Amino acid sequence: AAIEPLVAALKDSDVREAATEALWKIDPNWAKSDAARAVVPTFVLTLRNGDERSRRAAATVLGEVGNAAAFDALLAALADQNEGVQEAAATALGDLGDGRA
């Protein structure tokens, strides 16, 4: 499908934000695709090591993708130095629907 190249672009920090926006516009359900699940590790790394804006976006995407593998990283992000990242992580944890949250 048309989303695979954009999902692959999520691995490139220079175009990640634009690719994410394009994915939401093309297919609002892209986060439930196999391709989206395949990039969860990239977003987990971004959540831990990215700049403030990237960490916030990564938390949001991880919540939308709904992959339990993101739980620990999102939980850790609740202690992020940035309140926006904390809020995005809290929302994402709620979106995951994991009883541990």
C-alpha positions in Angstrom: 0.0 0.0 0.0 1.0 3.6 -0.2 1.8 4.0 3.4 4.8 1.7 3.6 7.3 4.2 2.1 6.1 6.9 4.6 6.3 4.4 7.5 9.9 3.6 6.4 10.6 7.4 6.4 9.7 7.5 10.1 13.1 6.0 10.8 14.7 9.2 9.4 14.7 12.0 12.1 14.9 14.7 9.4 11.6 13.8 7.9 9.8 11.9 10.7 7.4 14.7 11.6 6.4 15.3 8.0 6.0 11.6 7.4 3.8 11.2 10.5 1.5 14.1 9.4 1.2 12.6 5.9 0.4 9.2 7.3 -2.5 10.6 9.4 -3.9 12.5 6.3 -3.6 9.5 3.9 -4.9 6.8 6.2 -6.2 7.6 9.7 -5.9 3.9 10.5 -2.2 3.6 9.5 -1.2 3.1 13.1 -2.9 -0.3 13.2 -0.9 -1.6 10.2 1.8 -4.2 10.3 4.1 -1.5 8.9 3.4 0.8 11.9 4.1 -2.0 14.3 7.4 -2.6 12.6 8.7 0.9 13.5 7.8 0.7 17.2 11.4 0.3 18.2 12.3 3.4 16.3 9.7 5.4 18.2 10.8 3.9 21.5 14.4 5.1 20.8 13.1 8.5 19.8 11.1 8.7 23.0 14.2 8.0 25.0 16.7 10.1 23.0 15.0 12.6 20.8 14.6 16.3 21.2 11.5 17.5 23.1 9.2 17.8 20.1 10.3 14.4 18.8 9.8 12.7 22.2 6.3 14.2 22.4 5.4 13.0 18.9 6.9 9.5 19.6 4.7 9.1 22.7 1.6 10.1 20.7 2.4 7.6 17.9 3.2 4.8 20.3 -0.2 5.3 21.9 -1.9 5.2 18.6 0.0 2.1 17.4 -1.0 0.4 20.6 1.9 -1.9 20.9 2.5 -3.3 24.4 6.3 -3.2 23.7 6.1 0.5 24.2 4.7 0.3 27.7 7.9 0.5 29.6 9.3 3.4 27.6 6.0 5.3 28.0 6.0 4.7 31.7 9.6 6.1 31.9 8.5 9.1 29.9 6.1 10.1 32.7 9.3 11.3 34.4 10.5 13.3 31.4 11.8 16.8 32.1 9.3 18.2 29.7 5.6 18.5 30.8 4.4 18.1 27.2 6.2 14.8 26.9 4.8 13.7 30.3 1.3 14.5 29.1 1.7 12.8 25.8 3.1 9.7 27.6 0.2 9.6 30.0 -2.3 9.9 27.2 -0.5 7.2 25.2 -0.6 4.9 28.2 -4.3 5.4 28.5 -4.6 4.7 24.8 -2.8 1.4 25.2 -5.5 0.1 27.5 -2.9 -1.8 29.5 -4.2 -2.7 33.0 -0.7 -1.9 34.5 -1.2 1.8 33.6 
